[in-house]
């Protein structure tokens, strides 16, 4: 697994939360201070009476009302509510709300019953009840007046007093509304900040859901989020490696199936060519004449044997195709192979192909293979050699060569295939073993049909899977004229010559 980049630790999430709690506390405090300052400013500007105005100026108010010849309600400040009573306690006029008037009348009537003499002699009765101070006194016209005041600020304007809530209540409402607004704004800011810090996590989750794993997970400055991002990066890396391994396995399976399907062309060519030959011979011969023609019988017998061998190989290839479709490995279990026997098998298969194609074949097995053996997948290497020979047959003008050998210095089993065709182009020398390379227009043939750029690639894959290599070159005369193409397969024997002999 590739090394994962380190994530910086960042600040704790608790510190982020505490920071926004502090913002809320500060913002609420500022709202309440501003609300109180606004009320104080209204008092200083004379728009609102202080809460103590009623109790502090009641004596002055009583004297002012007693000194008036006629009772004038407009002269009473808005810090007071009043009731004017006539004989027998009848209400002459009042600005008290209906729900407060009854309580005020009870206070006034009880005062008149208990302290009537004192009130008539010019004294004022002061009574406190339910947070309201009531002052009862007699006016110059012998009527009784009751002033009610609360220890609360009040608007100087009578219109504001009668239509708006008390200034203190307004301040409380404004402060509460401002506090709620502050909490909402800071919460919105906190959510946006946290969402921004978690954006790398959201982005990583979205891209992983879309199976787009070719990216690097971002980071945040919050420790807990970085821990999650680090886990997400590990998951992304693991998924990427898993998907790549799965893709490589599927690609290898597809390549194997394609290579095996391509390999079917070689035995099919042998079967088709020999079947055509047998059919033509049978159709053209008379029973008696052909019965006495021993040479013709031998040719037909050889063609039939080649067709049977090719059909058997077709059966093997179909079996391998079935295995490949189940996802089994391209290189099966390796076993020890005697090189001289293996070379003989390959020679027989190649001769059948050359005979079917009408191409002359020269084979050199040499003596260096005697007693040597190789641990390999016999079928895979056999298909690799068959692919190279089929390619040479398809491009040869009339002759191919097959040379088996053992390179004692490098410890390689070598198979060399030559043809007398036009040779490889420069592009083919560089890319000829790449899958689906078909850019070599100089090498075309008719026997094997259209080329798909699979034969040499499949051969190269099989040789490389055995730890070997494949070499492409041209055979050139001294003046530089190309005599044909040459392909050499080198498969390591993994041991010195003595240890490989039986």
C-alpha positions as a printed NumPy array, in Angstrom:
array([[  0.   ,   0.   ,   0.   ],
       [  1.287,   3.451,  -0.859],
       [  2.374,   5.609,   2.07 ],
       [ -0.428,   7.873,   3.265],
       [  0.302,  11.542,   3.755],
       [  0.209,  12.719,   7.399],
       [ -2.725,  14.863,   8.528],
       [ -2.079,  17.878,  10.746],
       [ -3.706,  17.609,  14.127],
       [ -5.642,  20.918,  14.194],
       [ -7.642,  22.397,  17.065],
       [-10.132,  20.363,  19.147],
       [-13.775,  20.542,  18.089],
       [-14.696,  21.421,  21.683],
       [-12.668,  24.622,  21.339],
       [-14.624,  25.571,  18.216],
       [-17.91 ,  24.992,  20.062],
       [-16.723,  26.93 ,  23.145],
       [-15.662,  29.798,  20.893],
       [-19.152,  30.142,  19.448],
       [-20.694,  29.849,  22.909],
       [-18.489,  32.764,  23.914],
       [-19.691,  34.684,  20.853],
       [-23.291,  34.093,  21.948],
       [-22.635,  35.26 ,  25.509],
       [-20.839,  38.401,  24.325],
       [-23.492,  39.171,  21.706],
       [-26.372,  38.733,  24.194],
       [-24.557,  40.894,  26.72 ],
       [-24.039,  43.623,  24.125],
       [-27.72 ,  43.493,  23.146],
       [-28.863,  43.907,  26.743],
       [-26.394,  46.726,  27.406],
       [-27.517,  48.539,  24.265],
       [-31.182,  48.117,  25.253],
       [-30.51 ,  49.566,  28.718],
       [-28.489,  52.432,  27.22 ],
       [-31.324,  53.171,  24.815],
       [-33.787,  53.42 ,  27.739],
       [-31.358,  55.604,  29.678],
       [-30.908,  57.864,  26.673],
       [-34.688,  58.225,  26.356],
       [-34.867,  59.246,  30.013],
       [-32.054,  61.75 ,  29.609],
       [-33.771,  63.17 ,  26.543],
       [-36.974,  63.694,  28.522],
       [-39.023,  61.238,  26.488],
       [-39.425,  58.804,  29.386],
       [-40.008,  59.359,  33.079],
       [-37.664,  57.437,  35.406],
       [-39.169,  54.628,  37.47 ],
       [-38.883,  56.714,  40.664],
       [-40.58 ,  59.767,  39.211],
       [-44.057,  58.97 ,  40.546],
       [-43.   ,  58.371,  44.182],
       [-40.505,  61.224,  44.157],
       [-42.845,  63.944,  42.88 ],
       [-46.17 ,  62.932,  44.372],
       [-46.14 ,  65.666,  47.058],
       [-45.476,  68.33 ,  44.456],
       [-48.262,  66.898,  42.315],
       [-50.74 ,  66.933,  45.214],
       [-49.965,  70.573,  46.016],
       [-50.203,  71.548,  42.348],
       [-53.622,  69.943,  41.908],
       [-54.976,  71.416,  45.166],
       [-53.896,  74.856,  44.103],
       [-55.774,  74.688,  40.814],
       [-59.141,  76.409,  40.75 ],
       [-60.488,  73.925,  38.204],
       [-59.325,  70.33 ,  37.913],
       [-57.29 ,  69.867,  34.689],
       [-56.397,  66.221,  33.874],
       [-53.892,  67.345,  31.217],
       [-51.72 ,  68.85 ,  33.947],
       [-51.15 ,  65.409,  35.496],
       [-47.882,  63.826,  34.247],
       [-48.144,  60.457,  32.469],
       [-46.263,  58.841,  35.345],
       [-49.629,  58.906,  37.191],
       [-53.09 ,  57.533,  36.588],
       [-55.975,  59.308,  38.339],
       [-59.558,  58.924,  39.572],
       [-61.758,  61.878,  40.657],
       [-64.583,  61.047,  43.016],
       [-67.603,  63.088,  43.942],
       [-70.089,  62.771,  46.751],
       [-70.701,  59.274,  48.078],
       [-67.644,  58.04 ,  46.176],
       [-69.152,  58.405,  42.717],
       [-66.605,  58.379,  39.856],
       [-66.575,  61.709,  38.077],
       [-63.677,  60.986,  35.697],
       [-60.695,  58.659,  35.407],
       [-57.969,  57.513,  33.012],
       [-57.39 ,  54.191,  34.761],
       [-57.977,  51.055,  32.664],
       [-61.141,  49.189,  33.611],
       [-59.253,  46.271,  35.162],
       [-57.318,  48.645,  37.466],
       [-60.182,  51.018,  38.264],
       [-61.959,  48.629,  40.656],
       [-58.851,  48.172,  42.796],
       [-58.292,  51.933,  42.887],
       [-61.914,  52.58 ,  43.966],
       [-61.586,  50.049,  46.797],
       [-58.466,  51.868,  48.035],
       [-60.094,  55.292,  47.708],
       [-63.314,  54.326,  49.472],
       [-61.499,  52.584,  52.333],
       [-59.338,  55.692,  52.749],
       [-62.388,  57.916,  52.855],
       [-64.019,  55.762,  55.473],
       [-60.963,  55.466,  57.68 ],
       [-59.079,  58.73 ,  57.18 ],
       [-61.836,  61.109,  56.015],
       [-61.05 ,  63.668,  58.686],
       [-57.353,  63.731,  57.877],
       [-58.048,  64.096,  54.14 ],
       [-60.476,  66.93 ,  54.747],
       [-57.88 ,  68.731,  56.894],
       [-55.462,  68.729,  53.919],
       [-53.473,  65.606,  54.525],
       [-52.969,  62.923,  51.802],
       [-53.383,  59.234,  52.441],
       [-50.673,  57.093,  50.821],
       [-51.383,  53.378,  50.399],
       [-49.241,  50.713,  48.673],
       [-50.957,  47.661,  47.173],
       [-49.9  ,  45.071,  44.523],
       [-46.872,  47.105,  43.462],
       [-48.903,  50.304,  42.98 ],
       [-48.73 ,  53.412,  45.19 ],
       [-52.09 ,  55.136,  45.676],
       [-52.269,  58.731,  46.989],
       [-55.714,  59.975,  48.062],
       [-56.369,  63.694,  48.779],
       [-59.102,  66.329,  48.596],
       [-59.185,  68.975,  45.869],
       [-60.169,  72.637,  46.239],
       [-63.695,  71.909,  44.974],
       [-64.216,  69.332,  47.789],
       [-63.954,  66.396,  45.373],
       [-61.473,  63.593,  46.109],
       [-58.62 ,  62.686,  43.77 ],
       [-56.641,  59.43 ,  43.696],
       [-53.254,  59.255,  41.975],
       [-51.833,  55.813,  41.133],
       [-48.165,  55.312,  40.201],
       [-45.928,  52.28 ,  39.633],
       [-42.201,  52.067,  40.191],
       [-41.583,  51.78 ,  36.454],
       [-40.432,  54.177,  33.737],
       [-43.199,  55.688,  31.633],
       [-43.496,  57.617,  28.377],
       [-43.857,  61.37 ,  28.755],
       [-46.158,  61.403,  25.741],
       [-49.703,  60.51 ,  26.722],
       [-50.326,  59.006,  23.283],
       [-47.326,  56.691,  23.617],
       [-48.312,  55.778,  27.152],
       [-51.834,  54.808,  26.082],
       [-50.863,  52.927,  22.894],
       [-47.461,  51.376,  23.58 ],
       [-46.258,  48.984,  26.277],
       [-44.312,  50.331,  29.195],
       [-40.764,  51.499,  28.179],
       [-39.229,  48.941,  30.517],
       [-41.274,  46.17 ,  28.899],
       [-40.286,  47.491,  25.49 ],
       [-36.658,  47.337,  26.562],
       [-37.093,  43.736,  27.722],
       [-38.841,  42.757,  24.485],
       [-36.156,  44.444,  22.397],
       [-33.382,  42.815,  24.423],
       [-34.98 ,  39.357,  24.139],
       [-35.568,  39.797,  20.395],
       [-32.002,  40.995,  19.93 ],
       [-30.705,  38.043,  21.948],
       [-32.679,  35.583,  19.833],
       [-31.507,  37.282,  16.639],
       [-27.897,  37.156,  17.877],
       [-28.164,  33.45 ,  18.702],
       [-29.689,  32.715,  15.294],
       [-27.046,  34.711,  13.419],
       [-24.179,  33.155,  15.347],
       [-25.718,  29.678,  14.914],
       [-25.952,  30.301,  11.17 ],
       [-22.353,  31.452,  11.11 ],
       [-21.284,  28.44 ,  13.174],
       [-23.131,  26.024,  10.89 ],
       [-21.52 ,  27.571,   7.808],
       [-18.095,  27.423,   9.437],
       [-18.517,  23.787,  10.498],
       [-19.92 ,  22.903,   7.063],
       [-16.882,  24.546,   5.458],
       [-14.547,  22.631,   7.753],
       [-16.381,  19.404,   6.883],
       [-16.423,  20.15 ,   3.128],
       [-13.398,  17.867,   2.473],
       [-15.278,  15.03 ,   4.174],
       [-18.42 ,  15.635,   2.091],
       [-16.376,  15.931,  -1.092],
       [-14.479,  12.707,  -0.34 ],
       [-17.709,  10.814,   0.395],
       [-19.318,  12.065,  -2.84 ],
       [-16.315,  11.126,  -4.991],
       [-16.002,   7.702,  -3.389],
       [-19.736,   7.14 ,  -3.998],
       [-19.111,   7.992,  -7.671],
       [-16.143,   5.533,  -7.718],
       [-13.806,   8.401,  -8.556],
       [-10.845,   7.42 ,  -6.401],
       [ -8.082,   9.298,  -8.229],
       [ -7.937,  12.178,  -5.751],
       [ -6.379,  13.123,  -2.447],
       [ -8.631,  13.654,   0.562],
       [ -8.434,  17.235,   1.819],
       [ -7.747,  18.357,   5.364],
       [ -9.312,  20.619,   7.988],
       [ -8.043,  22.59 ,  10.963],
       [-10.281,  20.658,  13.375],
       [ -8.688,  17.634,  15.021],
       [-11.743,  15.354,  15.12 ],
       [-12.626,  16.112,  11.49 ],
       [ -9.033,  15.381,  10.485],
       [ -9.305,  12.012,  12.255],
       [-12.356,  11.171,  10.135],
       [-10.627,  12.482,   6.984],
       [ -7.584,  10.358,   7.748],
       [ -9.815,   7.284,   8.058],
       [-11.52 ,   8.321,   4.809],
       [ -8.124,   8.582,   3.088],
       [ -7.223,   5.086,   4.266],
       [-10.534,   3.788,   2.981],
       [-10.084,   5.601,  -0.347],
       [ -6.571,   4.23 ,  -0.778],
       [ -7.708,   0.708,   0.108],
       [-10.671,   0.926,  -2.261],
       [ -8.471,   2.29 ,  -5.02 ],
       [ -6.005,  -0.577,  -4.654],
       [ -8.839,  -3.091,  -4.458],
       [-10.557,  -1.716,  -7.549],
       [ -7.275,  -1.527,  -9.442],
       [ -6.502,  -5.142,  -8.529],
       [-10.004,  -6.135,  -9.604],
       [ -9.606,  -4.183, -12.83 ],
       [ -6.231,  -5.792, -13.508],
       [ -7.71 ,  -9.243, -12.872],
       [-10.589,  -8.512, -15.248],
       [ -8.2  ,  -7.061, -17.81 ],
       [ -5.953, -10.112, -17.542],
       [ -8.987, -12.347, -17.961],
       [-10.151, -10.413, -21.026],
       [ -6.638, -10.488, -22.466],
       [ -6.412, -14.224, -21.867],
       [ -9.747, -14.88 , -23.527],
       [ -8.755, -12.663, -26.448],
       [ -5.405, -14.426, -26.771],
       [ -6.982, -17.862, -26.63 ],
       [ -9.585, -16.836, -29.171],
       [ -6.758, -15.626, -31.396],
       [ -4.894, -18.889, -30.856],
       [ -7.87 , -20.767, -32.248],
       [ -6.959, -19.385, -35.666],
       [ -3.839, -21.57 , -35.926],
       [ -5.436, -25.023, -35.546],
       [ -8.472, -23.827, -37.479],
       [ -6.156, -22.985, -40.386],
       [ -4.668, -26.469, -40.286],
       [ -8.084, -28.123, -40.064],
       [ -9.505, -25.996, -42.851],
       [ -6.53 , -26.417, -45.212],
       [ -6.3  , -30.186, -44.711],
       [-10.045, -30.665, -44.9  ],
       [-10.061, -28.78 , -48.201],
       [ -7.18 , -30.924, -49.425],
       [ -8.875, -34.184, -48.427],
       [-12.145, -33.095, -50.025],
       [-10.436, -32.11 , -53.274],
       [ -8.489, -35.368, -53.397],
       [-11.53 , -37.512, -52.795],
       [-13.611, -35.652, -55.341],
       [-10.934, -35.858, -58.043],
       [ -9.747, -39.403, -57.722],
       [-11.246, -42.558, -59.148],
       [-11.579, -45.492, -56.783],
       [ -9.183, -47.833, -58.6  ],
       [ -6.591, -45.273, -59.596],
       [ -6.325, -43.735, -56.139],
       [ -6.244, -47.128, -54.482],
       [ -3.046, -47.92 , -56.412],
       [ -1.536, -44.454, -55.858],
       [  0.403, -44.973, -52.627],
       [  1.913, -41.492, -52.61 ],
       [ -1.504, -39.833, -52.812],
       [ -2.772, -42.038, -49.996],
       [  0.141, -40.982, -47.824],
       [ -0.595, -37.281, -48.457],
       [ -4.259, -37.769, -47.611],
       [ -3.288, -39.74 , -44.487],
       [ -0.895, -36.995, -43.369],
       [ -3.541, -34.334, -43.965],
       [ -6.062, -36.302, -41.956],
       [ -3.578, -36.705, -39.07 ],
       [ -2.823, -32.986, -39.123],
       [ -6.536, -32.197, -39.087],
       [ -7.097, -34.584, -36.157],
       [ -4.189, -33.082, -34.19 ],
       [ -5.454, -29.576, -34.879],
       [ -8.954, -30.579, -33.804],
       [ -7.511, -31.915, -30.524],
       [ -5.716, -28.626, -29.994],
       [ -8.968, -26.803, -30.719],
       [-10.602, -28.86 , -27.978],
       [ -7.79 , -27.875, -25.575],
       [ -8.197, -24.209, -26.479],
       [-11.953, -24.337, -25.932],
       [-11.315, -25.85 , -22.498],
       [ -8.872, -23.057, -21.703],
       [-11.406, -20.486, -22.865],
       [-13.933, -21.928, -20.428],
       [-11.352, -21.756, -17.623],
       [-10.494, -18.167, -18.563],
       [-14.183, -17.194, -18.509],
       [-14.239, -18.411, -14.897],
       [-11.345, -16.088, -14.063],
       [ -8.638, -18.722, -13.693],
       [ -5.016, -17.718, -14.087],
       [ -3.437, -17.457, -17.517],
       [ -0.405, -19.499, -16.462],
       [ -1.48 , -22.807, -15.009],
       [  0.525, -25.05 , -12.714],
       [  4.062, -25.451, -14.011],
       [  5.682, -28.846, -14.438],
       [  9.047, -30.095, -15.638],
       [  9.218, -30.327, -19.434],
       [ 11.95 , -32.208, -21.341],
       [ 13.214, -29.702, -23.866],
       [ 14.004, -32.236, -26.605],
       [ 10.515, -33.749, -26.337],
       [  8.928, -30.319, -26.161],
       [ 10.855, -29.184, -29.247],
       [  9.656, -32.309, -31.071],
       [  6.037, -31.538, -30.227],
       [  6.43 , -27.967, -31.395],
       [  8.091, -29.108, -34.611],
       [  5.192, -31.419, -35.446],
       [  2.651, -28.673, -34.862],
       [  4.646, -26.159, -36.884],
       [  5.101, -28.632, -39.778],
       [  1.318, -29.142, -39.915],
       [  0.791, -25.392, -40.084],
       [  3.5  , -24.894, -42.722],
       [  2.172, -27.791, -44.771],
       [ -1.347, -26.36 , -44.646],
       [ -0.01 , -22.985, -45.738],
       [  2.211, -24.397, -48.476],
       [  5.322, -22.872, -46.905],
       [  8.69 , -24.646, -46.735],
       [  9.928, -25.266, -43.204],
       [ 13.515, -25.726, -42.007],
       [ 13.944, -26.97 , -38.441],
       [ 17.121, -27.188, -36.362],
       [ 16.798, -28.76 , -32.927],
       [ 20.514, -29.17 , -32.297],
       [ 22.042, -31.421, -29.704],
       [ 22.191, -28.993, -26.788],
       [ 18.645, -29.871, -25.686],
       [ 19.379, -33.512, -24.989],
       [ 18.692, -34.308, -21.332],
       [ 17.636, -30.715, -20.555],
       [ 14.349, -29.84 , -18.977],
       [ 12.362, -26.722, -18.095],
       [  9.753, -26.013, -15.427],
       [  6.925, -24.317, -17.291],
       [  3.316, -24.393, -18.446],
       [  3.708, -26.555, -21.538],
       [  0.435, -25.429, -23.142],
       [  1.061, -21.702, -22.602],
       [  4.567, -21.866, -24.121],
       [  3.286, -24.05 , -26.948],
       [  0.663, -21.436, -27.825],
       [  3.305, -18.704, -27.649],
       [  5.531, -20.514, -30.182],
       [  2.501, -21.337, -32.37 ],
       [  1.513, -17.664, -32.419],
       [  4.983, -16.549, -33.506],
       [  5.17 , -19.249, -36.201],
       [  1.65 , -18.421, -37.43 ],
       [  2.697, -14.788, -37.747],
       [  5.817, -15.818, -39.705],
       [  3.826, -18.192, -41.958],
       [  1.325, -15.476, -42.742],
       [  4.038, -13.049, -43.865],
       [  6.558, -15.434, -45.442],
       [  7.089, -15.488, -49.194],
       [  7.761, -19.219, -49.221],
       [ 10.099, -20.273, -46.401],
       [ 10.323, -20.137, -42.63 ],
       [ 12.971, -21.396, -40.244],
       [ 12.603, -22.772, -36.714],
       [ 15.69 , -23.162, -34.505],
       [ 15.649, -24.565, -30.935],
       [ 18.641, -24.058, -28.685],
       [ 20.023, -23.652, -25.195],
       [ 22.034, -20.595, -24.15 ],
       [ 24.322, -22.044, -21.494],
       [ 25.786, -18.648, -20.585],
       [ 22.443, -17.043, -19.776],
       [ 20.588, -20.236, -18.863],
       [ 17.883, -19.691, -21.535],
       [ 15.879, -22.1  , -23.637],
       [ 15.62 , -20.288, -26.978],
       [ 13.207, -20.589, -29.887],
       [ 14.103, -18.637, -33.037],
       [ 11.588, -18.145, -35.852],
       [ 12.741, -16.669, -39.203],
       [ 10.759, -15.864, -42.329],
       [ 11.652, -14.539, -45.775],
       [  8.96 , -11.868, -45.817],
       [  9.291,  -8.07 , -45.922],
       [ 10.448,  -7.85 , -42.28 ],
       [  9.279,  -5.566, -39.47 ],
       [  8.789,  -1.85 , -39.944],
       [ 10.489,   0.527, -37.431],
       [  7.167,   0.979, -35.615],
       [  6.648,  -2.775, -35.425],
       [ 10.151,  -3.304, -34.014],
       [  9.262,  -0.889, -31.2  ],
       [  5.577,  -1.678, -30.603],
       [  5.028,  -5.085, -32.217],
       [  4.478,  -6.883, -28.89 ],
       [  1.922,  -4.352, -27.666],
       [ -1.663,  -5.517, -27.605],
       [ -3.781,  -4.522, -30.612],
       [ -0.834,  -3.012, -32.499],
       [ -1.707,  -3.283, -36.216],
       [  0.305,  -0.439, -37.642],
       [  2.702,  -2.515, -39.752],
       [  1.158,  -2.235, -43.23 ],
       [  4.25 ,  -3.768, -44.843],
       [  3.537,  -7.191, -43.32 ],
       [  0.225,  -8.489, -44.61 ],
       [ -0.853, -12.004, -45.398],
       [ -3.81 , -13.929, -46.645],
       [ -3.592, -17.288, -44.937],
       [ -4.48 , -16.27 , -41.416],
       [ -6.886, -13.53 , -42.476],
       [ -7.129, -10.122, -40.875],
       [ -4.726,  -9.354, -38.028],
       [ -5.873,  -7.908, -34.696],
       [ -2.572,  -7.21 , -32.952],
       [ -2.977, -10.076, -30.47 ],
       [ -0.644, -12.913, -31.593],
       [  2.747, -11.441, -30.736],
       [  1.282,  -9.723, -27.673],
       [ -0.114, -13.01 , -26.341],
       [  3.201, -14.745, -27.027],
       [  5.063, -11.967, -25.232],
       [  2.712, -12.178, -22.213],
       [  3.237, -15.935, -21.931],
       [  7.036, -15.677, -22.199],
       [  7.206, -12.789, -19.714],
       [  4.98 , -14.772, -17.307],
       [  7.712, -17.435, -17.364],
       [ 10.352, -14.798, -16.592],
       [ 11.607, -14.618, -20.168],
       [ 11.66 , -12.117, -22.996],
       [ 10.84 , -11.846, -26.672],
       [ 13.014, -10.061, -29.245],
       [ 11.952,  -8.684, -32.628],
       [ 14.505,  -7.947, -35.355],
       [ 15.128,  -8.091, -39.092],
       [ 17.648, -10.277, -40.907],
       [ 19.716,  -7.895, -43.007],
       [ 22.295,  -8.462, -45.745],
       [ 25.554,  -6.587, -45.703],
       [ 24.366,  -3.766, -48.018],
       [ 21.303,  -3.298, -45.794],
       [ 18.695,  -5.262, -47.737],
       [ 16.092,  -6.915, -45.443],
       [ 15.994, -10.685, -45.869],
       [ 13.035, -11.207, -43.541],
       [ 11.845, -10.994, -39.939],
       [ 13.279, -12.776, -36.904],
       [ 11.619, -13.425, -33.544],
       [ 13.516, -14.996, -30.641],
       [ 11.846, -16.327, -27.503],
       [ 14.109, -16.669, -24.459],
       [ 12.766, -18.651, -21.481],
       [ 14.991, -18.963, -18.372],
       [ 15.621, -22.458, -17.037],
       [ 16.35 , -21.177, -13.471],
       [ 19.43 , -23.299, -12.766],
       [ 22.735, -24.407, -14.167],
       [ 22.945, -27.099, -16.793],
       [ 24.042, -29.849, -14.412],
       [ 21.137, -29.353, -12.055],
       [ 18.663, -29.412, -14.936],
       [ 19.783, -32.713, -16.403],
       [ 18.043, -35.895, -15.337]])
